[in-house]
Amino acid sequence: MLDLGEIREKIDGIDKQLVSLFEERMALCHSVAEYKISTGKKVLDTERENAKLAAITKMVQNPENVHAINDLFSQIMANSRKMQYRLLEENGQTLREPYEAVNEVDKTNCKVVYQGVPGAYSYIAMKRYFGENVENFHVPTWRDAMEAVKMGKADYAVLPIENSTAGIVAGVYDLLQEYNNYIIAETYIKVEHALLGLPGTDLDKVTTVYSHPQGLMQCEGFLEQHKDWNQISQANTAQSAQKVLLEKNPSHVAIASEEAAQVYGLEVLKHKINDLDNNTTRFVIVTNTRKFVKNAKKMSIVFETANEAGTLYNLLSHIIYNGLNMNKIESRPIEGREWEFRFFVDFEGNIDDPRVINALRGIEEESKKIKLLGNY
């Protein structure tokens, strides 16, 4: 029986041969890439790869190794494709659509749309990002905001996309893939709920509290102290404040932002009543042109993949192979197609970075559909 040192020495010898053979194989794949460049033949040939894997599987003598060998050669062929995609880009055979590079977002000569009413957190995000004096208007729904940008009625829309405690805003994700609008920036707003009422409101006489369902949920600890209050959900927190003003009923209060109190002339009865202090909402700034800032550091894409084992892993491997850091992945069901999903992915990078170009090229070639949502 060989000792551990001898076993490792033999493994090292085999590994040396494997590296040499792998490099020889990649050199031949380089020649294959040159042929495909000259003829316009697609890199991914699924029929050829499946036939190759079937033939290799038949060569395996120990049945216990079949799965491992299949996985190994799948990865070898995947690395070959990635190298070929890079060569295609280097030879000018790009799939990238044209875009405009800007130094920064024009925050002065623009009109901005947001969903909700003055005092809502989208309103606050708009003011914080674009400034107090930006020309703006509001609409009832996120779709209305996307439509306003699409039709040129607004230059930018401000949309909530995720909350640190409540998770993603699924409806906004769906709209991003549906519309040909693009993310050009993002901003974060800390959610700090306050209890608002008419000036002079007596808390001991309060009977009803209005807020968005999440606002009520996020202030559960405070509301536990007032179990006799009737909790009524509203479309958003600012609308709750507006309702208190319009009703002029001193027994009715709202959970909303302190900015909403300023907008509607209400009194802040209690400050910072939300349960968690680290509650933050991320907002995206959306425009209707393929326009990205030159120093952008984050990519957002959405793609669809076949419902087959390993396909998601293979697509994400293009990000890993090019040394890019993935920040987020979310899945959303595809309407009308049972058990099929779209995947929304954020990763670090700039659209002019060759590594990003290579990753996008590989995903585009091997997915059923891909869309660039923004570089910001």
N, C-alpha and C positions, 0 to 999 in steps of 0.2 A: 504494500500500500504506500503510495507516494505521500510525503509529508506536505504540509501547507505551503511551504516555500517552493517546493518543486512544482506543485499544482499552479501556483501563481506565475511561476516562470514560464510554464507552458502556455498559460492564458495570455501572458504578455506577448509571446511569440505569435500566437494566433491573431491577437489584436493588431500586431504590426502588419501581418498579411492582409487583414481586413481593411485597414486604412489605405494600404497601397492599392488594393483592388477597388476600393470605393473611389479613390482619386482617378484611377484609370477609367472607371465607369463614368464619372462626371465629365471627364475630358471627351468621351464619346458622346455624352449628352449635349455637350457644348456644340459638337458638330451637328447633332440633330437639330439644335436650336438655330444654327446658321442656315440649315436647309429649310426650316419652317419660315424663317425670316424672308428668304428668297422666294418662297412659293406662296406665302400667305396662309399656310396651313395652321390650324389652331393648335395651341400647346396641349390642351387637355383632350386626350383621346380615350374616353371611358371604355369603349369596347376593347381597345388594345390593352389597357391596363388590367381589365378584368380577365382577359384571356391569359395575360402574363402571370397574374396571381394564381390562376387555376393550374397553369403549367408548373409553376414553382411548387405549389402544394403537392403535386404528384411526385415531386422529387424527394419529399421529406420521408425519411425512413422510420423515425419514431413518431407515432401518432400524437404523442403528448406535445410535440413541438410545432404542430400544424398552425395553431393560432398565433404563436410567437413569431414564426417565420412569415406568416401572412402580414402581421403587424409590422415587422421589420421591413419587408419589401414595400409595403404601402408607404412607409416613411421615406424610404430611399427614393421612390418615384415622386413623392411629394416634394422632396428637396430638389430633385431634377427639374420639376415644373417651376419652382420658385426661381431657380437660376435662369431658366428660359424666359420667364416674365421680365426679369431684370435686363436681360440682353435685348428683348423686344423694345423696352423703354429706351435703352441706351442707343438703339438704332432708329429712334424717332417714331416707332410704331405704337404711339400712345392712344389710350382710350379716353383720356381726360377731355372733358368739355371745357371750353374757354371760360374764364372768370376775370373779374376786375379786382386788382389789388389796390387797397387804399391805405393811407398812413394811419388813419383813425376814423372812428365813427363821427359823422357830422352831427353834433348835438344841438346846433343852433338853428340852421336853416332847414327845419324839418317839421313835420306834423306827426304826432304819435297817437295811437289808439290803444285803449285798454278795456278790459272787460270789467263790468261792475259799475259802481258809482263813486263820486269823489269821497275820499277817506278810506276806500278799500285798500288792501295790501298791494294790489296791482297798481293802484294810483300812487301809493307811497314809493313803490319800486321805480315807477316812471319818473317821479319828481327827484328821487335820489340819483338816478342815472343821468337824466337829461337836464336837470336843473328846474328851478321853480317857475321859470318864465316860458318853458317850452309850449308851443301850440299843441293842444290836445283835444280829444273828445272820447267819450265812452260809449260802449255798446253792450247789449244784454248778454251775449254769449261769446265764448272763445271762437266759435266758427265765424261769427260776425266780424270779429277782429281780424281773423285770417283773410276773410273775404275783402275787408276794407283795404288790406295791404295788397292783395292780389289785384284789385281793381284800380289801385293807385290813389285811393282816397286818403290813405295814410302812407307815410314813408316807412314807419316802423310800428310794430305791435309789441306790447309787453305781455308775456304769458307766463303763468306759474307752471313749472314742470316737475318739481318734486319738493317734498317737505321732509325735514330730518326725522320727524316722528310719524307722520301719516303715510310716507312713501311717495310713489310717483303719482302724477296727475295723468291718469290713463287717457282721458279724452284729448289732452294736448298732444301726447305722443301720437295718437291716431291721426290727428290733424296735420302734424308735421310730415307724415309720410303721404298724406292725401294731397296736400297743396304743394305747388312748386315755389314755396317760400323758403328762405334760408336763415339759419341762425348766424348772426354777425357778432353777438356779444352776450354776456350773461351778467347777472348781478344777484347778490344775496341780501335778503332782508330778515332781520331777527324779528320773530313774532312775539310781541309783547301785548297781551290782551289787558284791557282795563274795563272796569265797570262804569258805564256812563248813564247819566240820567238828566232830567230837567234840573236847572238850577234850584237848589233848596230841597231836593228830594230827600225824604226821610227813609233810611234803609229799613226801619222797623215796619214801615207801611207798604213795602214793595210786595207785589203779588205775582208779577210776570217778568220773565227775562227773555229777550230775543237774542239770537245769534245764529251763525252758520252751524250746522251739526258738528263740524270739527271744532269750532270755537267752544261749543258747549262741552264737548268731550275733553278738550285740552284744559278746561277749567273745572274738571270734575271735583277736585279736592275742595276748591272754594265753594262750589255749589252744594257739596255735602253738608255744609254749615247752614244751608238755606233750603232744606228739603221741601218746605211748604211753597216755594216759588214754582209757578207753572212755567216750564221750559218750552219755548216755541221756536222751531227752526225757521230760518230765513235763507234766502238765496246766497247772501254773503253778509259779512260782519258789518260793513258800512251801511248796507240797506237796513240793518237792524237799528243802527243809530238814527238813520233818517226816519224810520217808522216811529221811534220814540218822540222825535221832534214833532212829527205831523199829528200824532195822537194827542199830544199835550196832556197825557195822563201821568201824574206824578207817582203812581204806583207801578209804572212800567219802566224797565231799565234795559240796557243792551250791553252785550259783551263785544267790544270792538277795539280798534286802536285809539291811542290818544290823539292822533291826527284827525280821526273821525269826529272826536269831540270838538276840535277846533273848527272843522268844516261846518258842523251843524249847531254850533253854539251850545253844546251840552257841558255838563259838569263832570269831571272825573271824580267818581265817588270812591273808587279803589284803584290803586296802581298795581300793575304786574300781578295779575291774579292767575295766570296760567301755571299749571303744575310744574312744568319743566322750564329751566332757564335757558337751555340750549336748543330751543325750538326755532329753526331757521328754514325759510323757503327760498328756493333757487328759482329765479326768473330768467327766461331767455328773451333776447331782443331779436325780432324777426323782420326781414325785409324781403322784397319780391325779386331781387336780382342776385345773381351769383357774384356776390361782393364780399371779400374777406380782408381783414386787416393784415398787414404785412408781417407783424410779429405774433400772429396767432399761434397758440400753443395747444389747442384742444381740437380734436376731430370728432364729429358726431355723424354716424352713418346708420342706415337701417337696411337689412337684407333679408331675403327669404331663401330657405333652403329645403331641399327634398327631405321628406320624413323617413330618413334611412339612418342606420347606425353609423356613427362616425362623421357624418357630414358637418355638423356644427363644429366639432373638434378640428376638422380639416380646414374650415374657413377661418377659425380663430388662430390657427397655427401660422397664418400669414402675418398676423400682428406680432406673434412671438418670434418667428423666424427673423423678422426685420428689427428686432430689438426694441420694440415699442411697448410702452406701459399702458395696459388697459385699465381704465378707471371704473367702468360700469358696463353692465349688460342687463337688459330687460327684455322680456318676451311679451308679445301681445298676440292674441288669437287672430287669424285671418278670417274676416267675415265671410260666411258662406262656404268655408272649406274646413270641415271638421278635423280637429286634431292637427291642424297646420298652423305654424306660428311665424311671425316676423320677429327679428331680433334687433334691438336698438343697442348700439355699442358706442361708448365714448373711449377714446384713447389719446395719449399725448402725441403731438406732432403738428407739423406745418405742411400745407399742401405742396410747397416747393421742395420739401425734403425728399431725396430719392428713396429713402426707406419707406416713407409714407406712400409715395407713388407706387412702389413695388407691392406693398401690402394691399392697396386699393385695387391694383391690377389683378392680383391673384384672386381676391374675393369676387371681383366682377366677373372674371372668367369662369369661376367654379360655383357661384351661387345662381339661383334661379332669377334673382333680381336684386339690385342694389341701388341705393340712393344716398348721395352725400347730403346730409342735413345742414352742415355748416362747419366752418373752421374759424375759431374765435379764441 
